[in-house]
Amino acid sequence: MNNIDYKSIGKTIRRLRLEHGFTQEELSEQCGISTSYLGYVERGARSLSLVTAVKISGCLHVSLDTLILGGMEMSNNFFASIEKAAQGFDEEKRERMIRLFKILVENADDM
């Protein structure tokens, strides 16, 4: 099982907080957490619960996966590209795309 990279998550939270122009005090107040706890989270010194991650992502107006995977730039670009390509697809077309993607992944070494 992969370990969670709390330092990366903390850096993402800090970057997003600064992009939104929030101080730690402002963001922590909006999220209902203490400023010192937010500081620990941003430094990766403390883990955060799913509930806290959801609160923070809501206050920063980003999806939870952006918050968690934000430090993984390549992953974000990859998933954003797939999402963009699938915009406007109905459910049936999305399902076909997922099946095709699975086939590509299974055969990637042969390509």
C-alpha positions in Angstrom: 0.0 0.0 0.0 1.3 3.4 -0.9 2.0 5.9 1.9 0.3 9.2 1.9 2.6 12.1 1.2 1.4 14.7 3.8 4.2 17.1 3.0 3.1 17.2 -0.6 -0.5 17.7 0.4 0.6 20.5 2.8 2.5 22.2 0.1 -0.5 22.1 -2.2 -2.8 23.5 0.5 -0.3 26.3 1.2 0.0 27.1 -2.6 -3.7 27.1 -3.1 -4.3 29.2 0.1 -1.8 31.8 -1.2 -3.3 31.8 -4.7 -6.6 32.6 -3.1 -5.0 35.4 -1.0 -5.9 33.8 2.3 -3.8 34.0 5.4 -3.6 30.9 7.6 -5.9 32.7 10.1 -8.5 33.4 7.4 -8.5 29.9 5.9 -8.5 28.2 9.3 -11.4 30.3 10.5 -13.4 29.5 7.3 -12.7 25.8 7.7 -13.4 25.7 11.4 -9.9 24.4 12.4 -7.2 26.1 14.5 -4.5 28.2 12.8 -1.8 26.2 14.5 -3.2 22.9 13.2 -3.4 24.4 9.6 0.3 25.4 10.0 1.2 21.8 11.0 -0.8 20.4 8.1 0.9 22.8 5.6 4.3 21.8 6.8 3.3 18.1 6.6 4.0 17.7 10.4 0.4 16.5 11.0 -1.9 14.3 9.0 -5.4 15.4 8.2 -8.6 13.5 8.3 -10.9 13.1 5.4 -13.4 15.4 7.0 -10.7 18.1 7.4 -9.5 17.6 3.8 -13.1 18.0 2.5 -13.5 21.2 4.6 -10.2 22.7 3.3 -11.0 21.7 -0.4 -14.4 23.3 0.0 -13.0 26.5 1.4 -10.4 26.7 -1.4 -13.0 25.8 -4.0 -11.1 22.9 -5.4 -11.9 19.2 -5.7 -10.6 16.8 -3.1 -8.4 15.0 -5.7 -6.8 18.4 -6.6 -6.0 18.9 -3.0 -4.6 15.4 -2.5 -2.9 15.0 -5.9 -2.0 18.7 -6.3 1.7 18.0 -5.8 1.6 15.4 -8.5 1.6 17.8 -11.5 1.9 15.1 -14.1 -1.0 13.2 -12.7 -3.1 16.3 -12.6 -2.3 17.1 -16.2 -3.0 13.6 -17.2 -6.4 13.4 -15.5 -7.3 16.9 -16.7 -6.5 15.9 -20.3 -8.8 12.9 -20.0 -11.6 14.8 -18.4 -11.3 17.5 -21.1 -11.4 14.9 -23.9 -14.6 13.4 -22.4 -16.5 16.7 -22.0 -19.9 16.4 -23.5 -19.9 12.6 -23.7 -23.0 10.9 -22.6 -22.8 8.0 -20.1 -22.6 5.3 -22.8 -19.8 7.0 -24.6 -17.9 7.5 -21.3 -18.3 3.8 -20.5 -16.9 2.9 -23.9 -14.0 5.3 -23.3 -13.2 3.7 -19.9 -13.2 0.2 -21.5 -10.9 1.4 -24.3 -8.6 3.0 -21.7 -8.4 -0.2 -19.7 -7.5 -2.1 -22.9 -4.7 0.4 -23.6 -3.4 0.1 -20.1 -3.3 -3.7 -20.3 -1.4 -3.6 -23.6 0.8 -0.6 -23.0 4.0 -2.7 -22.8 3.3 -4.2 -26.2 2.9 -0.8 -27.9 
